[in-house]
Amino acid sequence: MHLRFGSFQIAILVAFIVISLVLFEIFLTVAQQSRRNVAYETVADTGYRLRRYWFWFLVLLLGSAVVLSLVFMPSHAEGGTRTEVKVTGYQFNWTAEPAQVRAGTRVAFNVTSSDVNHGLGLYDPNDELIGSVQAMPGYHNILDLTLNTPGEYTFACLEYCGVSHHVMVRTFTVTP
């Protein structure tokens, strides 16, 4: 598998680095100035004044993060019909019915397990993880994806489930 960064991830990384450097500089400045003796009233007045700005900075920062995460969340999937693929995990294989779909199909993977907990990871033809869900006995979890790229997709177990866990791999076909 190859690690690739899109422009959005790079922008988030740069923003994180800039914020980290600014906070580091603030802590350094505070640490250097804390060596001198200052009256308690001066410190308290400054602290209460800065607390208001710090509060609004955090509200803006965290509010922006919530809004951005909601915009990029896959739960905003388009409506319409979807094909259900029943996936069952058991030591040490997966079953998938049907075993193939057409490209562009919105698929609801109905995932369960017949024995122990498994972690279903779905990899696209480029071996990039595009979705994961827990497979548990007695539960049915849904992984809702639109598969646009034709090719061989791979189911792999992402949770250790026994001595042959490493061979718990199955392919799933998306036809043109």
N, C-alpha and C positions, 0 to 999 in steps of 0.2 A: 504494500500500500504506500502511496505517496502522500506527503503532507503538502497541501497547497493552500495558499492564503488568497482570498479574494480581496477586493479593494475595501469592502466594509470591515473585514477583520483587521486589515492594516490600519484603517482609520481609528478603530477602537484601540489598537495597540499603541498608536502614536498618542492618542488622547490620554490613555492610562499612564504612559511614560511622562507626559507633560505634567499631569496632575500630581504624579508621584514626586517629580523634581520640585514642583512648587511647594508641596507639603514638606519635603525634606528641607528646603531653604527656610521655610517658616519655623520649623523645629530648631534648625541651627541658630537662627536669629534669636529665638526665645531662650535657648540654652546659653548663648553668649551674654545676653542681657540679664539673665537671672543671677549672675555673679555679683551684682551690685545691690546694695540695700535700698529698698523702696518701702515707703509707708504703706501699710495694709489698705488704707482708704484709697490710695491711688491705684493699687492693683485691683481692688474690688470694682471701682468705678470703670476702669478700662475693661475689665473682664465682662461686666454687665453690658457695656456698650458693644464690645466685639461679639458677644453671644448672639445678639440680634442679627448681625450680618452673617455670622456662621450658620445660624438657623436657616436664613433665606437662601444661602448658598447651597446647603444640603437639600432643602426642599426643591430647588431648581435642578440640582444634579440628579437626585434620586427620582424626581418626577419625570425628567427627561429620559432616564434609563427605563422607567416603567413604560412610558409611551413608545419608545423605540422598540422595546422587547415585544410589546403587543402588536406593533405594526409588522414585525418580521416573524411573528409566531405562525406556525403552519395551521393553526386552528381556523384561520380565515379561508379555509378551503371552499372552493366554489360548490354551489348546490348541484343537484342533479343525481342521476343514478350512479351506482358504483357496483362493481363486481366483487362478490364476497369470495375470498379464498380461505378455506379452512386449513389451518396449520396446526399440527399436533407434534409436540416433542416427546420423545421417549429415548431411553438410553439405548443406543447412541445414534439416533437418526431423527429426521424430520419427515413428516408426510405433508403434502400440499395438494388439495383438491379444489379447483383444477390446477394442473401443473404448468399451465401457460395462459397468458392473456395477450391481447393486442396492444401495441404501443399507443400511448395516449389515453389508456384506460385508467379511470379512477378506481383503485383497489382498496377494499377493506379487508385486511388480513385479520381473521378471527383466530386468535392464538391461544392455545391451551397446552397442557402437559398431561400425559397419562401416568407419570410415575413421580418424578422429583422436579424441583424448580430448575428451569433453564432460562437463559437469557437469549432471546432471538435477535440476532443482528442481521440486517439485510444490506448486502453490498451490491452496488451497481456493476455494470460490465468493466468499469475502470478500477474496481476494487476499492471504491470509496463507500464508507458507511453512510447510508441514507436514512436509516431508521432502526430503532431498536425497541423492544417491548419485552416484558417479563412473561414467561410461560409458566403457569402454576397449575397444579392439579385442582380441579374443581372450580376454576375461574376461567373466564373468557375475556381476554383483553384485545382491543382493536387497535391496529396500526393502519392509519388511513393515508395512502400515498397515491399520487398520480405518476405512473411509470411511462415516461415519454421516449426513452432511449431503447431501441430494440437490442436484444442480446441476452446473454446468460447472466442472470442475477444469482447471488449466492446467499443461502441461509447458513449462518454459523452460530454455534452456541457460545455465548459470552459469559456464562457462569459455570464454574467448575461443577460437574455433575457426576463424576466418577472416573475410573481409570482410562476409559477410552474417549474422554471428553474431546480430545484433540481431533478425532475423526468425525465428529458430529457436524457434518457439512452436507448440504444438498443444493442443487442448482434449481433455478426457476426460470422459465423462458418467457421472454417478451418478444412477440413476433412483430414484424413490420406491418 
